[in-house]
Amino acid sequence: MPTILHTPLNEMQKFVLQTFSTVQTEKEKEEITSLYLDYIQRKLDGETNQWWDENNMTDEKLQEILNSHNRTPYK
């Protein structure tokens, strides 16, 4: 029989459970899920833009990376 580890919920986990406990329809669930996905997308966009700027990326450099062959050659 597998061992189940019991750890207390952190504050964010409690918040998410409390938020979803009020959901009464599929539409409400989809709206909350959409809000969360929008938040994640904004974070990813910010991190991507920061990486792009820090690495002085250009469209030309990106195309060079996309078209390069970086696998280890077979011997």
C-alpha positions as CSV (number, residue, x, y, z in Angstrom):
1,M,0.0,0.0,0.0
2,P,1.5,3.4,-1.0
3,T,2.4,5.9,1.7
4,I,0.5,9.1,1.5
5,L,2.3,12.2,2.9
6,H,0.1,14.7,4.6
7,T,1.3,18.2,4.4
8,P,-0.6,21.3,5.4
9,L,-2.0,23.5,2.6
10,N,-0.1,26.7,2.1
11,E,-2.0,30.0,1.9
12,M,-2.2,30.1,-1.9
13,Q,-3.6,26.5,-2.0
14,K,-6.3,27.6,0.6
15,F,-7.1,30.7,-1.5
16,V,-7.6,28.6,-4.6
17,L,-9.8,26.1,-2.9
18,Q,-11.8,28.9,-1.3
19,T,-12.2,30.6,-4.6
20,F,-13.3,27.5,-6.5
21,S,-15.7,26.5,-3.6
22,T,-17.9,29.4,-4.6
23,V,-18.2,28.3,-8.2
24,Q,-21.6,27.1,-9.1
25,T,-21.6,26.8,-12.9
26,E,-19.3,25.6,-15.6
27,K,-19.3,29.2,-17.0
28,E,-18.0,30.6,-13.7
29,K,-15.3,27.9,-13.6
30,E,-14.2,28.8,-17.2
31,E,-14.1,32.5,-16.3
32,I,-11.9,31.9,-13.3
33,T,-9.7,29.6,-15.3
34,S,-9.4,32.2,-18.0
35,L,-8.3,34.8,-15.5
36,Y,-5.6,32.5,-14.2
37,L,-4.4,31.6,-17.7
38,D,-4.3,35.4,-18.6
39,Y,-2.1,35.9,-15.5
40,I,0.3,33.1,-16.5
41,Q,0.5,34.5,-20.0
42,R,1.4,38.0,-18.8
43,K,4.2,36.5,-16.6
44,L,5.5,34.4,-19.5
45,D,5.4,37.5,-21.8
46,G,7.3,39.5,-19.3
47,E,10.0,36.9,-18.8
48,T,10.3,36.3,-22.5
49,N,10.7,40.1,-23.1
50,Q,13.3,40.3,-20.4
51,W,15.3,37.4,-21.9
52,W,15.0,38.9,-25.4
53,D,16.4,42.2,-24.1
54,E,19.2,40.7,-22.0
55,N,20.4,38.6,-24.9
56,N,20.2,41.5,-27.4
57,M,18.0,39.3,-29.6
58,T,16.9,40.4,-33.1
59,D,14.7,38.6,-35.6
60,E,17.9,37.8,-37.6
61,K,19.6,36.2,-34.6
62,L,16.4,34.2,-33.9
63,Q,16.2,32.9,-37.4
64,E,19.9,31.9,-37.2
65,I,19.2,29.9,-34.1
66,L,16.1,28.3,-35.6
67,N,18.0,27.3,-38.7
68,S,21.1,26.0,-37.0
69,H,21.9,22.4,-36.5
70,N,23.2,21.8,-33.0
71,R,23.1,18.1,-32.6
72,T,26.2,16.1,-31.8
73,P,27.5,14.7,-35.1
74,Y,27.6,10.9,-35.3
75,K,31.0,9.3,-35.4
